[in-house]
Amino acid sequence: MIADILQYLFLIFLGLAGGIAVGGGLVSLLIVFDLIPRLAQLACAFRKAVWFETAVISGAFFWSIADFLDWRVLHLPQAVLAPVGLLDGVFVGMLAAALTEVMNVLPILARRLRIEPYLLALVTAMMLGKVAGSLFDWLVFQWNV
């Protein structure tokens, strides 16, 4: 009886510690790389930056609840899943693009490999590769598992 209670308390502690670590990592990523202000700057929407912040917080909260409640068992039609997948892809793509831009990865890579004239082709190839890989994963791999 006491061992079960201690086991549950340890699991609660472990879950909270893991959540705090992941949440702290996300917040530090957003703060250190200035992602939300940079996104507002790129979108010329400084006055609407609170919407970006609210979207990030709401998305994290919503998908945490969805994960806890195991919403995978809901069989939603593709008409509902397609926009959600599109918005999820846009978020991940913009996050990756912001990280790349803040860290100046592409200009450094282009300079070191001496491919500056081909930078547009490099970015286009990366974008098409990401889209093709995501579509393959979503349409082929996920449905055949």
C-alpha positions as CSV (number, residue, x, y, z in Angstrom):
1,M,0.0,0.0,0.0
2,I,2.7,2.5,1.0
3,A,4.9,1.3,-1.8
4,D,2.1,2.0,-4.3
5,I,1.6,5.5,-3.0
6,L,5.4,6.2,-3.1
7,Q,5.5,4.8,-6.7
8,Y,2.6,7.2,-7.7
9,L,4.3,10.1,-6.0
10,F,7.5,9.3,-7.8
11,L,5.7,9.1,-11.1
12,I,4.0,12.5,-10.5
13,F,7.3,14.0,-9.5
14,L,9.0,12.6,-12.6
15,G,6.2,13.8,-14.9
16,L,6.3,17.3,-13.4
17,A,10.1,17.5,-13.6
18,G,10.0,16.4,-17.2
19,G,7.3,18.9,-18.1
20,I,9.2,21.7,-16.4
21,A,12.4,20.8,-18.2
22,V,10.7,20.6,-21.6
23,G,8.7,23.8,-21.0
24,G,11.8,25.6,-19.7
25,G,13.6,24.5,-22.9
26,L,10.9,25.8,-25.1
27,V,10.6,29.1,-23.3
28,S,14.4,29.6,-23.3
29,L,14.4,28.8,-27.0
30,L,11.7,31.4,-27.7
31,I,13.4,34.0,-25.5
32,V,17.1,33.5,-26.4
33,F,16.4,33.4,-30.1
34,D,13.8,36.2,-29.9
35,L,11.5,34.1,-32.2
36,I,8.2,35.9,-31.4
37,P,9.5,39.4,-31.9
38,R,11.3,38.3,-35.1
39,L,8.2,36.7,-36.4
40,A,6.2,39.9,-35.7
41,Q,8.9,41.9,-37.5
42,L,8.8,39.7,-40.5
43,A,5.0,39.8,-40.7
44,C,5.1,43.6,-40.1
45,A,2.7,43.0,-37.2
46,F,4.3,44.5,-34.1
47,R,1.0,45.5,-32.7
48,K,-0.3,42.0,-33.1
49,A,2.6,40.2,-31.4
50,V,0.3,39.3,-28.5
51,W,-1.6,37.1,-31.0
52,F,1.6,35.2,-31.8
53,E,2.3,34.7,-28.1
54,T,-1.3,33.6,-27.5
55,A,-1.1,31.1,-30.4
56,V,2.0,29.5,-29.1
57,I,0.6,29.2,-25.5
58,S,-2.8,28.0,-26.7
59,G,-1.2,25.5,-29.1
60,A,1.0,24.0,-26.4
61,F,-1.9,23.8,-23.9
62,F,-4.3,22.3,-26.5
63,W,-2.0,19.6,-27.7
64,S,-0.9,18.8,-24.2
65,I,-4.5,18.1,-23.3
66,A,-4.9,16.2,-26.5
67,D,-2.0,14.0,-25.7
68,F,-3.2,13.4,-22.1
69,L,-6.7,12.4,-23.3
70,D,-5.3,10.2,-26.1
71,W,-7.3,11.9,-28.8
72,R,-5.8,9.6,-31.4
73,V,-8.9,7.3,-30.9
74,L,-11.1,10.0,-32.4
75,H,-11.6,9.2,-36.1
76,L,-11.8,12.7,-37.6
77,P,-12.5,13.2,-41.3
78,Q,-9.6,14.3,-43.5
79,A,-11.4,17.6,-44.0
80,V,-10.7,18.4,-40.4
81,L,-7.2,16.9,-40.2
82,A,-5.9,18.6,-43.4
83,P,-6.1,22.2,-42.1
84,V,-4.8,21.1,-38.7
85,G,-1.8,19.4,-40.4
86,L,-1.3,22.4,-42.7
87,L,-1.2,24.8,-39.7
88,D,1.1,22.4,-37.8
89,G,3.5,22.3,-40.8
90,V,3.4,26.0,-41.1
91,F,4.3,26.4,-37.4
92,V,7.2,23.9,-37.6
93,G,8.5,25.4,-40.8
94,M,8.4,28.9,-39.5
95,L,10.1,27.8,-36.3
96,A,12.8,26.1,-38.3
97,A,13.2,29.1,-40.6
98,A,13.4,31.5,-37.6
99,L,16.1,29.3,-36.0
100,T,18.0,29.1,-39.3
101,E,17.7,32.9,-39.8
102,V,18.7,33.8,-36.3
103,M,21.7,31.5,-36.3
104,N,22.7,32.6,-39.8
105,V,23.2,29.0,-40.9
106,L,22.5,29.5,-44.6
107,P,24.8,32.5,-45.3
108,I,27.7,30.8,-43.4
109,L,27.0,27.5,-45.2
110,A,26.9,29.3,-48.5
111,R,30.1,31.2,-47.9
112,R,32.0,28.1,-46.7
113,L,30.9,25.9,-49.5
114,R,31.3,28.8,-52.1
115,I,27.7,28.4,-53.3
116,E,26.4,31.9,-52.7
117,P,25.2,32.2,-56.4
118,Y,23.1,29.1,-55.8
119,L,21.5,30.1,-52.5
120,L,18.0,30.5,-53.9
121,A,18.2,27.0,-55.4
122,L,19.5,25.7,-52.1
123,V,16.6,27.2,-50.2
124,T,14.1,26.0,-52.8
125,A,15.5,22.5,-52.7
126,M,15.3,22.4,-48.9
127,M,11.7,23.6,-49.0
128,L,10.7,21.1,-51.6
129,G,12.5,18.3,-49.8
130,K,10.7,19.2,-46.6
131,V,7.3,19.2,-48.3
132,A,8.0,16.0,-50.2
133,G,9.2,14.2,-47.0
134,S,6.2,15.5,-45.0
135,L,3.7,14.4,-47.7
136,F,5.4,11.0,-47.9
137,D,5.3,10.5,-44.2
138,W,1.7,11.7,-43.9
139,L,0.1,10.1,-47.0
140,V,2.2,6.9,-47.3
141,F,4.0,5.9,-44.2
142,Q,1.4,6.9,-41.6
143,W,-1.4,5.0,-43.4
144,N,0.5,1.8,-43.9
145,V,1.6,1.3,-40.3
